[in-house]
Amino acid sequence: MENSLRRCVAEAIGTFCLVFAGTTAIVVDAGGGGVTHVGVSMVFGLVVFAMIAAVGDVSGAHLNPAVTFGFWLAGRFPAAGIAGYVVSQIVGGCLASGVVHLLFPLDATLGATRPAGTVGQAWALETVLTAILMYLILAVSSGSREKVITAGLAIGGMVTLEALLGGPVSGASMNPARSLAPAVVSGRLDHLWIYLTAPFVGAAVAVVACRCSRPAGCCEVPCSEESPA
């Protein structure tokens, strides 16, 4: 029980830092701070890398309900642990958005993800981006490459790349907790369903792709071994 609580607290802290750093960068940029789209993308990638290094050895640093779902679907995470992780991620994200709101009370969206194109385009892009990210996570967190720093560099780099690519179109969330938190705190819930559904579909696609393209049994490590992601 104590270990489970530690993992959940680590997930909450990691997700808090992810949402706080990333959405603050968006808010500052929108206010004329000159962070730029490239800068925002780098902030997200760097904070993901930092949190994997900080809590990866405690909780696996999922920081994302879709990643937790993907690990469970791949047989790497116990079903009994899903609720605790997801609740912790959502709580951490909402606390972060609450702090951002206190710091920037005049900002209307608090860095929420919103589609710039059509709804269908945004949903499809979020699904594909999450699938690519989850596939990478499954690849770098198994076998001889299961090293926290190496995994963190690869995953943080992919988050930066996908934010650069998809940010102007869909917001490049790939993370239901990251999108839910600022939407709930700001009260801007329109289009939220895109970011609460597409990442889970993308994670499922990634698990299928991993099993089809990698050696048999690559996804079947013991559930107690939570991989950095």
Backbone bond lengths (Angstrom), bond angles and torsions (degrees), N, CA, C in turn:
res aa  C-N    CA-C-N  psi(-1)  N-CA   C-N-CA  omega(-1)  CA-C   N-CA-C  phi
1 M - - - 1.471 - - 1.527 110.93 -
2 E 1.335 116.51 -42.32 1.466 120.30 -179.28 1.523 110.54 -63.25
3 N 1.341 116.71 -42.60 1.457 119.99 178.97 1.527 111.13 -64.06
4 S 1.325 116.96 -39.61 1.460 120.49 178.83 1.522 110.77 -62.77
5 L 1.318 116.82 -41.26 1.469 120.72 178.96 1.524 110.49 -64.75
6 R 1.321 116.56 -41.91 1.465 119.97 178.67 1.530 110.49 -60.60
7 R 1.320 116.79 -42.28 1.453 120.35 -179.92 1.529 110.98 -63.64
8 C 1.325 115.73 -42.84 1.466 119.40 -179.49 1.524 111.23 -65.74
9 V 1.319 116.60 -40.69 1.466 120.04 177.70 1.525 109.88 -63.67
10 A 1.338 116.64 -41.34 1.461 120.39 178.13 1.524 111.32 -61.92
11 E 1.339 116.67 -40.05 1.465 120.18 177.43 1.525 111.24 -64.48
12 A 1.331 116.36 -40.39 1.467 120.07 179.08 1.524 110.79 -64.44
13 I 1.321 116.74 -43.99 1.464 120.69 179.91 1.529 110.44 -64.88
14 G 1.313 116.67 -46.44 1.452 120.48 -179.16 1.514 112.16 -61.51
15 T 1.338 116.78 -43.52 1.461 120.40 -179.79 1.522 110.89 -69.85
16 F 1.327 117.00 -36.28 1.466 120.64 174.86 1.522 110.07 -56.35
17 C 1.315 116.47 -49.96 1.470 120.59 -178.38 1.522 111.43 -63.47
18 L 1.325 116.84 -40.66 1.463 121.07 178.80 1.524 111.15 -60.70
19 V 1.323 116.31 -52.35 1.472 120.34 -177.27 1.524 110.71 -68.49
20 F 1.313 117.76 -40.87 1.462 120.41 -178.76 1.527 110.99 -62.97
21 A 1.324 116.76 -51.00 1.461 119.64 -177.37 1.524 111.50 -64.94
22 G 1.328 116.65 -47.54 1.458 120.07 -175.73 1.514 113.46 -66.41
23 T 1.338 116.71 -46.91 1.466 118.37 -177.03 1.526 111.60 -74.99
24 T 1.318 117.98 -30.46 1.464 119.76 174.55 1.519 110.46 -62.55
25 A 1.330 116.68 -41.12 1.469 120.16 177.18 1.519 110.84 -59.80
26 I 1.333 116.60 -40.88 1.467 120.46 179.09 1.520 110.81 -64.89
27 V 1.338 116.61 -46.03 1.463 121.17 -178.96 1.525 110.88 -63.44
28 V 1.319 117.46 -44.60 1.462 121.35 179.50 1.527 110.49 -62.42
29 D 1.320 116.28 -42.09 1.463 119.52 178.71 1.522 111.24 -64.32
30 A 1.339 116.65 -42.92 1.467 120.38 179.25 1.521 111.59 -63.54
31 G 1.317 116.81 -27.47 1.460 120.94 179.47 1.512 113.73 -86.61
32 G 1.318 116.78 8.85 1.461 120.37 178.02 1.504 114.45 92.37
33 G 1.327 116.66 17.33 1.458 119.98 -178.08 1.511 114.85 -76.12
34 G 1.325 117.35 -10.12 1.460 120.37 175.62 1.514 115.09 75.00
35 V 1.333 116.98 23.21 1.466 118.96 177.99 1.520 110.24 -66.07
36 T 1.296 117.93 -37.71 1.472 127.62 -179.89 1.529 111.53 74.40
37 H 1.319 115.52 163.04 1.463 120.92 178.65 1.522 111.30 -62.31
38 V 1.326 116.50 -40.26 1.467 119.97 178.27 1.526 110.15 -62.70
39 G 1.329 116.47 -42.27 1.455 120.50 179.52 1.515 112.61 -63.90
40 V 1.340 117.01 -42.89 1.461 120.89 177.83 1.527 110.01 -60.69
41 S 1.325 116.58 -43.98 1.465 120.81 179.60 1.522 110.95 -60.54
42 M 1.322 115.97 -41.65 1.462 119.86 179.63 1.525 111.76 -67.65
43 V 1.341 117.26 -36.17 1.460 120.36 177.79 1.521 110.35 -60.87
44 F 1.335 116.72 -46.45 1.461 119.66 179.39 1.532 110.74 -61.28
45 G 1.319 117.11 -45.78 1.455 119.67 -179.71 1.516 112.88 -63.68
46 L 1.332 116.46 -41.99 1.463 120.45 -178.44 1.520 112.15 -68.24
47 V 1.342 116.88 -39.75 1.473 117.75 -179.12 1.522 110.77 -70.74
48 V 1.331 117.77 -33.30 1.465 119.68 174.87 1.527 110.06 -63.07
49 F 1.326 116.65 -46.36 1.464 120.27 178.15 1.524 110.83 -59.63
50 A 1.348 116.80 -44.59 1.458 120.68 -178.01 1.522 111.87 -64.39
51 M 1.332 116.99 -40.49 1.463 119.49 -178.52 1.527 112.11 -73.10
52 I 1.320 117.51 -31.84 1.463 119.47 173.91 1.526 109.62 -63.06
53 A 1.347 115.93 -41.59 1.460 119.90 177.85 1.526 111.07 -66.69
54 A 1.338 117.07 -34.24 1.461 120.91 -174.89 1.514 113.21 -79.05
55 V 1.331 117.69 -44.18 1.475 119.82 -173.31 1.520 113.43 -122.34
56 G 1.335 117.15 4.78 1.459 119.64 -178.89 1.507 113.86 -59.37
57 D 1.335 116.82 -34.91 1.459 119.69 -178.93 1.518 112.49 -81.59
58 V 1.334 117.20 -7.39 1.463 121.01 179.25 1.525 110.97 -98.15
59 S 1.334 115.87 -55.44 1.467 120.12 -173.76 1.518 113.69 -115.77
60 G 1.335 117.00 -9.15 1.453 120.16 -172.25 1.512 112.09 91.87
61 A 1.340 117.09 -7.63 1.471 122.96 177.15 1.521 112.08 51.45
62 H 1.327 116.44 55.59 1.463 119.21 174.87 1.526 110.37 -66.66
63 L 1.333 116.79 -52.09 1.473 124.19 175.75 1.525 112.88 59.93
64 N 1.308 116.62 16.45 1.461 120.39 -169.18 1.531 108.83 -163.23
65 P 1.333 118.50 119.54 1.467 119.89 179.14 1.523 113.53 -58.17
66 A 1.328 117.82 -33.22 1.458 120.33 179.55 1.526 111.28 -68.01
67 V 1.328 116.91 -34.21 1.465 120.70 177.25 1.522 109.95 -69.65
68 T 1.318 116.87 -42.53 1.467 120.32 176.15 1.526 110.22 -59.18
69 F 1.318 116.32 -45.05 1.470 121.33 177.08 1.523 110.56 -60.51
70 G 1.323 117.29 -43.43 1.457 120.98 -179.97 1.519 112.40 -62.82
71 F 1.326 116.86 -42.51 1.463 120.02 177.76 1.532 111.44 -64.32
72 W 1.331 115.70 -39.11 1.468 118.29 177.02 1.525 110.28 -64.29
73 L 1.319 117.17 -45.14 1.452 121.07 -179.23 1.524 111.20 -62.72
74 A 1.316 116.18 -32.23 1.462 120.81 178.92 1.525 112.67 -81.03
75 G 1.321 117.59 -4.42 1.459 120.92 -179.52 1.503 113.88 83.51
76 R 1.329 117.30 17.94 1.461 120.87 -178.21 1.522 113.55 -104.09
77 F 1.310 117.16 -2.36 1.458 119.81 -176.49 1.519 109.04 -142.55
78 P 1.348 117.83 136.09 1.467 120.11 -176.88 1.525 112.28 -73.69
79 A 1.319 115.23 141.80 1.469 120.38 179.17 1.523 111.42 -58.70
80 A 1.336 116.52 -33.72 1.464 120.53 -177.93 1.527 112.53 -64.38
81 G 1.317 117.12 -20.42 1.462 119.84 -177.43 1.515 114.51 -94.32
82 I 1.332 117.66 -7.62 1.463 120.89 -174.19 1.524 111.82 -62.68
83 A 1.317 117.80 -50.57 1.466 121.16 -175.70 1.523 111.61 -58.65
84 G 1.329 116.68 -45.38 1.461 120.11 -179.54 1.516 112.22 -61.57
85 Y 1.330 116.32 -43.28 1.461 119.95 179.92 1.525 111.16 -65.87
86 V 1.332 117.17 -47.05 1.467 120.44 -176.08 1.525 110.72 -64.89
87 V 1.327 117.06 -44.13 1.466 120.18 177.97 1.532 109.91 -61.09
88 S 1.316 117.22 -42.85 1.465 121.08 179.90 1.523 111.04 -62.47
89 Q 1.321 116.38 -42.27 1.464 120.21 179.47 1.526 111.46 -64.04
90 I 1.323 116.40 -42.39 1.464 120.56 179.77 1.523 110.81 -67.01
91 V 1.328 117.14 -43.84 1.466 120.83 178.51 1.523 110.63 -61.34
92 G 1.323 116.57 -46.13 1.461 120.00 178.67 1.515 112.26 -60.14
93 G 1.338 116.13 -43.03 1.456 120.13 179.12 1.518 112.44 -64.93
94 C 1.324 116.86 -43.37 1.464 120.80 -179.01 1.531 111.43 -66.91
95 L 1.317 117.09 -37.82 1.461 119.77 175.18 1.526 110.63 -61.82
96 A 1.329 116.15 -40.74 1.458 119.99 178.44 1.516 111.37 -62.74
97 S 1.323 116.83 -45.00 1.462 119.99 179.43 1.526 111.37 -66.08
98 G 1.331 116.66 -32.37 1.450 120.26 175.21 1.521 111.57 -62.83
99 V 1.316 116.85 -42.05 1.463 121.09 177.99 1.529 110.10 -66.23
100 V 1.333 116.97 -42.93 1.464 120.35 178.04 1.527 110.26 -59.72
101 H 1.328 116.78 -39.67 1.467 120.67 178.64 1.529 110.78 -64.15
102 L 1.318 116.97 -39.94 1.465 119.85 177.95 1.525 111.08 -65.03
103 L 1.321 116.85 -36.47 1.456 120.63 -178.85 1.523 112.47 -77.39
104 F 1.331 116.12 -34.13 1.467 121.19 -176.62 1.533 109.50 -130.53
105 P 1.337 117.92 68.08 1.465 121.13 -172.98 1.529 114.26 -65.23
106 L 1.318 118.84 -18.67 1.458 121.57 -178.63 1.523 112.98 -88.16
107 D 1.330 117.33 -9.59 1.463 119.01 179.53 1.524 109.69 -75.38
108 A 1.329 116.32 132.32 1.466 120.63 -171.70 1.519 113.83 -80.51
109 T 1.336 118.17 -30.30 1.466 120.02 -172.39 1.519 113.99 -116.50
110 L 1.337 118.33 -14.42 1.476 122.49 177.67 1.528 112.24 58.46
111 G 1.320 116.60 30.94 1.461 119.98 177.50 1.506 114.33 81.26
112 A 1.337 116.84 21.92 1.467 120.51 179.85 1.521 111.12 -65.56
113 T 1.316 116.61 152.23 1.460 121.36 177.11 1.519 109.84 -85.53
114 R 1.326 115.67 130.34 1.458 121.51 -178.38 1.520 108.61 -141.61
115 P 1.335 118.24 141.01 1.466 120.31 -178.80 1.527 112.02 -71.31
116 A 1.324 116.04 136.21 1.464 120.61 175.61 1.518 110.45 -92.97
117 G 1.334 116.67 -26.58 1.452 121.62 177.90 1.516 110.42 -101.12
118 T 1.321 116.68 -145.59 1.455 120.97 178.97 1.527 110.31 -77.77
119 V 1.319 115.55 160.11 1.460 120.87 178.15 1.526 110.76 -61.30
120 G 1.326 116.76 -44.39 1.458 120.54 179.86 1.512 112.16 -62.24
121 Q 1.324 116.47 -40.78 1.462 121.01 178.42 1.520 110.95 -63.04
122 A 1.330 116.52 -44.24 1.457 120.30 -179.44 1.526 111.10 -65.22
123 W 1.337 117.07 -43.17 1.466 120.02 -179.53 1.530 111.18 -63.23
124 A 1.324 115.47 -44.42 1.467 119.19 -179.53 1.529 111.00 -64.83
125 L 1.325 116.45 -41.05 1.461 119.46 -179.31 1.528 111.14 -66.34
126 E 1.322 116.81 -42.10 1.462 119.84 177.88 1.533 111.15 -62.42
127 T 1.318 116.39 -37.48 1.465 119.99 178.52 1.517 110.91 -65.16
128 V 1.323 117.08 -46.80 1.464 121.20 -178.31 1.528 110.85 -66.62
129 L 1.324 116.98 -45.17 1.462 120.28 -179.82 1.520 111.48 -61.05
130 T 1.336 116.72 -42.05 1.467 119.82 178.72 1.514 111.41 -67.01
131 A 1.328 116.54 -38.24 1.462 120.01 178.66 1.527 110.76 -61.40
132 I 1.324 116.65 -44.46 1.466 120.43 179.22 1.524 110.54 -63.91
133 L 1.328 116.30 -45.18 1.467 120.19 -179.86 1.522 111.19 -62.90
134 M 1.333 117.39 -45.77 1.459 120.74 -178.86 1.528 111.31 -65.70
135 Y 1.311 116.77 -36.82 1.465 119.76 177.73 1.528 110.02 -61.52
136 L 1.324 116.27 -43.99 1.459 120.12 177.67 1.520 110.95 -62.32
137 I 1.329 116.56 -44.70 1.463 120.49 -179.40 1.527 110.71 -58.98
138 L 1.316 117.10 -45.25 1.466 120.72 178.47 1.525 111.36 -62.52
139 A 1.344 116.01 -35.53 1.464 119.95 -177.49 1.522 112.33 -72.84
140 V 1.340 117.13 -45.56 1.466 119.14 -174.09 1.518 112.88 -83.18
141 S 1.316 117.91 -10.34 1.463 119.66 -179.41 1.514 111.96 -107.13
142 S 1.340 117.06 27.46 1.463 120.46 176.44 1.515 109.81 -136.55
143 G 1.318 115.80 157.89 1.453 121.53 175.87 1.519 112.28 65.34
144 S 1.340 115.88 -148.66 1.461 121.59 -174.23 1.517 112.81 -69.99
145 R 1.336 117.90 -14.67 1.454 120.65 -178.37 1.526 113.37 -90.57
146 E 1.308 116.43 10.49 1.458 119.70 -178.45 1.529 110.19 -77.93
147 K 1.327 115.15 72.40 1.448 123.88 178.52 1.521 107.58 -123.48
148 V 1.302 116.27 129.67 1.454 120.15 -172.14 1.526 112.02 -59.42
149 I 1.330 118.24 -48.64 1.461 120.56 -176.03 1.518 111.15 -66.23
150 T 1.331 116.30 -44.10 1.464 119.75 179.07 1.523 110.78 -62.31
151 A 1.322 116.24 -45.07 1.460 120.24 177.98 1.520 110.56 -62.34
152 G 1.335 116.78 -41.73 1.457 120.62 -179.93 1.510 112.75 -61.62
153 L 1.319 116.90 -41.89 1.467 120.98 178.22 1.526 110.58 -62.51
154 A 1.324 115.93 -46.51 1.465 119.86 -178.10 1.522 111.42 -65.05
155 I 1.334 116.52 -45.40 1.464 120.30 -176.85 1.524 110.78 -71.23
156 G 1.333 116.92 -43.58 1.457 119.70 176.97 1.520 111.73 -61.13
157 G 1.328 116.34 -39.06 1.464 119.68 177.17 1.515 112.40 -64.57
158 M 1.331 116.32 -39.38 1.464 119.57 179.38 1.527 110.94 -68.78
159 V 1.317 117.47 -38.73 1.468 120.33 176.84 1.529 109.92 -60.59
160 T 1.334 116.99 -43.28 1.463 120.59 177.34 1.519 111.20 -61.31
161 L 1.315 116.62 -47.03 1.464 121.61 -179.51 1.516 111.30 -60.03
162 E 1.326 117.17 -46.29 1.457 120.01 -177.39 1.523 111.90 -71.40
163 A 1.335 116.97 -32.30 1.461 119.41 175.25 1.523 110.73 -66.52
164 L 1.321 116.73 -39.11 1.465 120.46 176.19 1.519 110.79 -62.56
165 L 1.319 115.56 -42.00 1.460 121.37 -176.88 1.521 112.73 -74.26
166 G 1.322 116.86 -51.04 1.460 120.48 -170.55 1.502 116.31 -100.81
167 G 1.334 117.80 -11.83 1.450 120.51 -177.41 1.522 114.76 -53.72
168 P 1.332 118.38 -47.04 1.465 119.47 -177.89 1.531 113.87 -68.30
169 V 1.333 117.90 -15.20 1.468 121.04 -176.63 1.524 111.96 -101.04
170 S 1.335 116.35 -53.44 1.469 120.18 -175.23 1.523 113.60 -118.91
171 G 1.312 117.06 -9.43 1.462 120.42 -173.44 1.507 112.56 96.09
172 A 1.345 116.76 -14.46 1.465 122.67 177.89 1.526 111.90 48.70
173 S 1.307 116.11 56.11 1.464 120.76 -179.97 1.529 111.53 -74.65
174 M 1.334 116.31 -58.76 1.463 123.45 -175.84 1.524 112.33 58.12
175 N 1.338 116.91 16.03 1.455 120.66 -170.62 1.526 109.77 -153.53
176 P 1.334 118.40 107.19 1.468 120.74 -179.76 1.527 114.04 -57.77
177 A 1.315 118.24 -37.10 1.468 120.62 -179.15 1.524 110.71 -68.35
178 R 1.319 116.96 -38.99 1.463 121.06 179.83 1.529 110.66 -64.03
179 S 1.340 118.05 -35.74 1.462 121.62 -179.88 1.522 112.37 -83.43
180 L 1.332 116.70 -36.90 1.457 120.45 -176.98 1.521 111.56 -65.40
181 A 1.322 117.69 -42.63 1.460 121.32 -172.64 1.534 113.10 -59.11
182 P 1.332 119.73 -57.38 1.472 117.61 -179.49 1.519 113.11 -67.40
183 A 1.329 117.44 -28.83 1.467 120.07 178.59 1.520 110.81 -65.88
184 V 1.325 116.88 -43.94 1.467 121.14 -179.11 1.524 110.80 -68.32
185 V 1.325 116.95 -46.55 1.465 120.56 -176.91 1.529 111.40 -67.23
186 S 1.329 117.81 -36.26 1.468 121.29 179.76 1.522 112.35 -85.05
187 G 1.343 116.90 -15.79 1.460 120.70 -178.07 1.513 113.65 78.32
188 R 1.322 117.25 12.91 1.468 121.70 -179.86 1.525 108.78 -100.07
189 L 1.320 116.56 86.40 1.461 121.52 -172.70 1.527 113.33 -96.84
190 D 1.332 117.77 -1.72 1.452 119.69 -179.51 1.532 110.17 -65.00
191 H 1.293 115.82 136.77 1.473 124.28 -179.46 1.534 113.64 69.95
192 L 1.328 117.38 5.13 1.466 119.03 -178.96 1.517 111.51 -61.81
193 W 1.342 117.45 -31.26 1.463 120.88 -177.70 1.525 112.21 -57.28
194 I 1.318 116.53 -30.25 1.478 119.89 178.77 1.521 109.77 -57.99
195 Y 1.323 115.50 -46.24 1.463 121.46 -172.97 1.526 113.04 -84.87
196 L 1.336 116.21 -7.76 1.461 120.47 175.64 1.525 111.78 -97.34
197 T 1.317 117.40 -11.08 1.473 120.55 -178.18 1.524 113.08 -115.41
198 A 1.319 117.05 -48.07 1.466 120.22 -174.22 1.532 113.92 -57.37
199 P 1.353 119.73 -42.80 1.468 118.41 -179.65 1.528 113.98 -61.18
200 F 1.330 117.28 -34.55 1.466 118.90 179.23 1.530 111.11 -69.55
201 V 1.318 116.17 -38.83 1.472 119.50 175.99 1.521 109.76 -64.36
202 G 1.320 117.01 -43.82 1.454 120.70 178.48 1.518 112.63 -61.08
203 A 1.336 116.90 -41.05 1.464 120.36 178.56 1.518 111.06 -63.02
204 A 1.337 117.12 -40.32 1.467 120.81 178.64 1.520 110.95 -64.86
205 V 1.321 117.07 -40.98 1.465 121.23 177.67 1.526 109.98 -61.08
206 A 1.321 116.59 -40.91 1.461 120.96 -179.46 1.515 112.32 -62.98
207 V 1.329 116.72 -40.24 1.466 120.19 179.15 1.527 110.25 -63.13
208 V 1.319 116.85 -43.15 1.472 120.49 177.62 1.522 109.94 -62.36
209 A 1.330 116.99 -45.17 1.466 121.05 -179.61 1.517 111.21 -62.76
210 C 1.328 116.57 -39.01 1.463 120.69 179.66 1.522 110.95 -63.87
211 R 1.323 116.30 -44.18 1.460 120.24 -178.60 1.526 111.78 -68.54
212 C 1.329 116.56 -27.71 1.463 120.45 -179.23 1.526 112.71 -82.90
213 S 1.331 116.60 -22.81 1.465 119.14 -171.66 1.517 114.78 -113.35
214 R 1.330 117.31 -14.02 1.454 120.25 -177.48 1.527 110.36 -112.95
215 P 1.340 118.37 166.41 1.460 120.68 -176.91 1.517 112.97 -55.35
216 A 1.308 116.25 148.03 1.464 121.48 179.67 1.527 110.02 -57.18
217 G 1.317 115.94 136.73 1.452 120.98 178.40 1.506 114.98 84.97
218 C 1.360 117.42 2.43 1.468 119.23 -176.88 1.517 111.68 -65.25
219 C 1.307 117.59 -26.55 1.466 120.87 -178.77 1.513 113.07 -93.58
220 E 1.299 117.48 0.47 1.451 119.22 -170.88 1.526 111.91 -108.01
221 V 1.345 115.52 56.07 1.453 118.93 171.77 1.514 107.81 -86.39
222 P 1.332 119.08 159.71 1.460 120.48 -178.08 1.514 111.70 -57.00
223 C 1.340 116.22 143.40 1.473 121.25 -176.98 1.511 112.37 -62.79
224 S 1.308 118.53 -22.36 1.457 120.48 -178.17 1.516 111.75 -75.17
225 E 1.323 117.48 -14.43 1.460 120.79 -178.86 1.522 108.60 -94.28
226 E 1.325 115.84 95.42 1.449 119.78 -179.62 1.514 109.16 -83.25
227 S 1.311 117.32 126.15 1.443 122.08 -174.71 1.524 111.11 -89.95
228 P 1.340 117.53 148.51 1.447 120.05 178.72 1.500 111.23 -65.78
229 A 1.312 117.30 131.75 1.451 121.73 178.61 1.512 109.52 -156.84
